[in-house]
Amino acid sequence: MLVAGAVAGGGLTVIANAPNPAGVALLRRGFNDESIGAGGLLVGALAPTAVACVACLLL
């Protein structure tokens, strides 16, 4: 499940070894002061990661 969640969430990686400028541009508008915080990313990633995990378990 950990790998499935990492693969599913990897497309919009903004806080990692190689930040994704396109992901930052898309996400910036959804945060206060247009600054991206790790806590907000964590909360926003919980539901999509859960969906990806459930999908991997069902397939």
OpenMM code with the backbone's topology and positions (N, CA, C; nanometers):
from openmm import Vec3, app, unit

residues = "MET LEU VAL ALA GLY ALA VAL ALA GLY GLY GLY LEU THR VAL ILE ALA ASN ALA PRO ASN PRO ALA GLY VAL ALA LEU LEU ARG ARG GLY PHE ASN ASP GLU SER ILE GLY ALA GLY GLY LEU LEU VAL GLY ALA LEU ALA PRO THR ALA VAL ALA CYS VAL ALA CYS LEU LEU LEU".split()
positions = [
    Vec3(0.0817, -0.1186, 0.0000),
    Vec3(0.0000, 0.0000, 0.0000),
    Vec3(0.0865, 0.1255, 0.0000),
    Vec3(0.1969, 0.1168, 0.0677),
    Vec3(0.2845, 0.2331, 0.0728),
    Vec3(0.3367, 0.2681, -0.0661),
    Vec3(0.3781, 0.1671, -0.1407),
    Vec3(0.4296, 0.1915, -0.2756),
    Vec3(0.3178, 0.2403, -0.3672),
    Vec3(0.1988, 0.1816, -0.3554),
    Vec3(0.0858, 0.2244, -0.4391),
    Vec3(0.0511, 0.3711, -0.4118),
    Vec3(0.0515, 0.4108, -0.2864),
    Vec3(0.0236, 0.5497, -0.2520),
    Vec3(0.1314, 0.6434, -0.3021),
    Vec3(0.2566, 0.5992, -0.2934),
    Vec3(0.3661, 0.6828, -0.3414),
    Vec3(0.3605, 0.7006, -0.4923),
    Vec3(0.3275, 0.5937, -0.5636),
    Vec3(0.3180, 0.6025, -0.7093),
    Vec3(0.2005, 0.6901, -0.7498),
    Vec3(0.0867, 0.6729, -0.6835),
    Vec3(-0.0332, 0.7513, -0.7172),
    Vec3(-0.0118, 0.8995, -0.6879),
    Vec3(0.0574, 0.9328, -0.5817),
    Vec3(0.0769, 1.0723, -0.5438),
    Vec3(0.2003, 1.1353, -0.6039),
    Vec3(0.2826, 1.0584, -0.6715),
    Vec3(0.4092, 1.1095, -0.7228),
    Vec3(0.3979, 1.2117, -0.8336),
    Vec3(0.2851, 1.2185, -0.9017),
    Vec3(0.2718, 1.3107, -1.0142),
    Vec3(0.2734, 1.4569, -0.9743),
    Vec3(0.2322, 1.4868, -0.8542),
    Vec3(0.2290, 1.6263, -0.8093),
    Vec3(0.3280, 1.6525, -0.6962),
    Vec3(0.4388, 1.5790, -0.6972),
    Vec3(0.5384, 1.5956, -0.5918),
    Vec3(0.5936, 1.7369, -0.5939),
    Vec3(0.5797, 1.8070, -0.4828),
    Vec3(0.6325, 1.9424, -0.4745),
    Vec3(0.7336, 1.9567, -0.3616),
    Vec3(0.7299, 1.8688, -0.2622),
    Vec3(0.8269, 1.8726, -0.1537),
    Vec3(0.8982, 1.7376, -0.1546),
    Vec3(1.0043, 1.7295, -0.2315),
    Vec3(1.0810, 1.6065, -0.2457),
    Vec3(1.2195, 1.6414, -0.2971),
    Vec3(1.2889, 1.5421, -0.3446),
    Vec3(1.4235, 1.5656, -0.3965),
    Vec3(1.4216, 1.6520, -0.5221),
    Vec3(1.3212, 1.6353, -0.6058),
    Vec3(1.3117, 1.7122, -0.7303),
    Vec3(1.1718, 1.7715, -0.7404),
    Vec3(1.1488, 1.8909, -0.6864),
    Vec3(1.0152, 1.9511, -0.6914),
    Vec3(0.9641, 1.9673, -0.8340),
    Vec3(0.8360, 1.9534, -0.8497),
    Vec3(0.7700, 1.9618, -0.9797),
    Vec3(0.7120, 2.1029, -0.9964),
    Vec3(0.7692, 2.1851, -1.0842),
    Vec3(0.7185, 2.3223, -1.1007),
    Vec3(0.5734, 2.3283, -1.1477),
    Vec3(0.5317, 2.2324, -1.2290),
    Vec3(0.3920, 2.2311, -1.2745),
    Vec3(0.2988, 2.2027, -1.1577),
    Vec3(0.3370, 2.1123, -1.0715),
    Vec3(0.2566, 2.0819, -0.9532),
    Vec3(0.2456, 2.2012, -0.8606),
    Vec3(0.3567, 2.2724, -0.8432),
    Vec3(0.3560, 2.3924, -0.7589),
    Vec3(0.2629, 2.4971, -0.8186),
    Vec3(0.2689, 2.5156, -0.9492),
    Vec3(0.1833, 2.6155, -1.0146),
    Vec3(0.0360, 2.5810, -0.9976),
    Vec3(0.0020, 2.4525, -1.0050),
    Vec3(-0.1380, 2.4105, -0.9898),
    Vec3(-0.1864, 2.4232, -0.8461),
    Vec3(-0.1014, 2.3885, -0.7508),
    Vec3(-0.1435, 2.3830, -0.6110),
    Vec3(-0.1355, 2.5162, -0.5379),
    Vec3(-0.0513, 2.6048, -0.5840),
    Vec3(-0.0246, 2.7297, -0.5113),
    Vec3(-0.1521, 2.8083, -0.4817),
    Vec3(-0.2458, 2.8113, -0.5745),
    Vec3(-0.3678, 2.8919, -0.5558),
    Vec3(-0.4574, 2.8389, -0.4442),
    Vec3(-0.4403, 2.7132, -0.4051),
    Vec3(-0.5261, 2.6539, -0.3030),
    Vec3(-0.4797, 2.6756, -0.1604),
    Vec3(-0.3700, 2.7469, -0.1412),
    Vec3(-0.3149, 2.7667, -0.0077),
    Vec3(-0.3188, 2.9148, 0.0303),
    Vec3(-0.3232, 2.9399, 0.1609),
    Vec3(-0.3194, 3.0779, 0.2108),
    Vec3(-0.1886, 3.1430, 0.1687),
    Vec3(-0.1942, 3.2671, 0.1312),
    Vec3(-0.0768, 3.3445, 0.0899),
    Vec3(-0.0022, 3.2811, -0.0276),
    Vec3(-0.0662, 3.1906, -0.0961),
    Vec3(-0.0079, 3.1190, -0.2101),
    Vec3(0.1264, 3.0547, -0.1768),
    Vec3(0.1412, 3.0082, -0.0526),
    Vec3(0.2602, 2.9337, -0.0139),
    Vec3(0.2173, 2.7927, 0.0231),
    Vec3(0.2873, 2.6952, -0.0280),
    Vec3(0.2495, 2.5551, -0.0092),
    Vec3(0.3121, 2.5031, 0.1189),
    Vec3(0.2296, 2.4471, 0.2064),
    Vec3(0.2773, 2.3910, 0.3320),
    Vec3(0.2651, 2.2396, 0.3331),
    Vec3(0.3554, 2.1739, 0.4021),
    Vec3(0.3564, 2.0274, 0.4084),
    Vec3(0.2305, 1.9728, 0.4758),
    Vec3(0.1804, 2.0422, 0.5765),
    Vec3(0.0593, 1.9959, 0.6452),
    Vec3(-0.0624, 1.9964, 0.5557),
    Vec3(-0.0763, 2.1017, 0.4789),
    Vec3(-0.1877, 2.1090, 0.3845),
    Vec3(-0.1781, 2.0040, 0.2763),
    Vec3(-0.0565, 1.9765, 0.2306),
    Vec3(-0.0378, 1.8711, 0.1316),
    Vec3(-0.0751, 1.7352, 0.1892),
    Vec3(-0.0368, 1.7114, 0.3134),
    Vec3(-0.0691, 1.5838, 0.3773),
    Vec3(-0.2197, 1.5642, 0.3864),
    Vec3(-0.2896, 1.6653, 0.4335),
    Vec3(-0.4356, 1.6559, 0.4460),
    Vec3(-0.5003, 1.6370, 0.3092),
    Vec3(-0.4524, 1.7097, 0.2097),
    Vec3(-0.5087, 1.6976, 0.0762),
    Vec3(-0.4781, 1.5659, 0.0081),
    Vec3(-0.3710, 1.4999, 0.0488),
    Vec3(-0.3311, 1.3748, -0.0153),
    Vec3(-0.3945, 1.2515, 0.0488),
    Vec3(-0.4560, 1.2658, 0.1640),
    Vec3(-0.5102, 1.1487, 0.2337),
    Vec3(-0.6204, 1.0788, 0.1545),
    Vec3(-0.7167, 1.1526, 0.1052),
    Vec3(-0.8285, 1.0903, 0.0324),
    Vec3(-0.7827, 1.0254, -0.0993),
    Vec3(-0.7053, 1.0930, -0.1846),
    Vec3(-0.6610, 1.0268, -0.3078),
    Vec3(-0.5741, 0.9042, -0.2821),
    Vec3(-0.4928, 0.9094, -0.1768),
    Vec3(-0.4095, 0.7943, -0.1436),
    Vec3(-0.4958, 0.6776, -0.0974),
    Vec3(-0.5987, 0.7057, -0.0197),
    Vec3(-0.6903, 0.5991, 0.0240),
    Vec3(-0.7613, 0.5375, -0.0946),
    Vec3(-0.8053, 0.6193, -0.1892),
    Vec3(-0.8718, 0.5668, -0.3092),
    Vec3(-0.7761, 0.4785, -0.3885),
    Vec3(-0.6512, 0.5219, -0.4042),
    Vec3(-0.5524, 0.4433, -0.4781),
    Vec3(-0.5249, 0.3108, -0.4079),
    Vec3(-0.5177, 0.3122, -0.2770),
    Vec3(-0.4939, 0.1887, -0.2016),
    Vec3(-0.6106, 0.0912, -0.2172),
    Vec3(-0.7323, 0.1421, -0.2068),
    Vec3(-0.8497, 0.0567, -0.2227),
    Vec3(-0.8544, -0.0011, -0.3639),
    Vec3(-0.8247, 0.0804, -0.4635),
    Vec3(-0.8253, 0.0330, -0.6015),
    Vec3(-0.7214, -0.0768, -0.6219),
    Vec3(-0.6040, -0.0599, -0.5631),
    Vec3(-0.4993, -0.1625, -0.5764),
    Vec3(-0.5391, -0.2913, -0.5051),
    Vec3(-0.6088, -0.2791, -0.3945),
    Vec3(-0.6520, -0.3995, -0.3228),
    Vec3(-0.7602, -0.4748, -0.3985),
    Vec3(-0.8455, -0.4021, -0.4692),
    Vec3(-0.9549, -0.4651, -0.5420),
    Vec3(-0.9108, -0.5249, -0.6750),
    Vec3(-0.8002, -0.4770, -0.7273),
    Vec3(-0.7518, -0.5293, -0.8550),
    Vec3(-0.6600, -0.6399, -0.8285),
] * unit.nanometer
topology = app.Topology()
chain = topology.addChain("A")
for resn in residues:
    res = topology.addResidue(resn, chain)
    for name in ("N", "CA", "C"):
        topology.addAtom(name, app.Element.getBySymbol(name[0]), res)
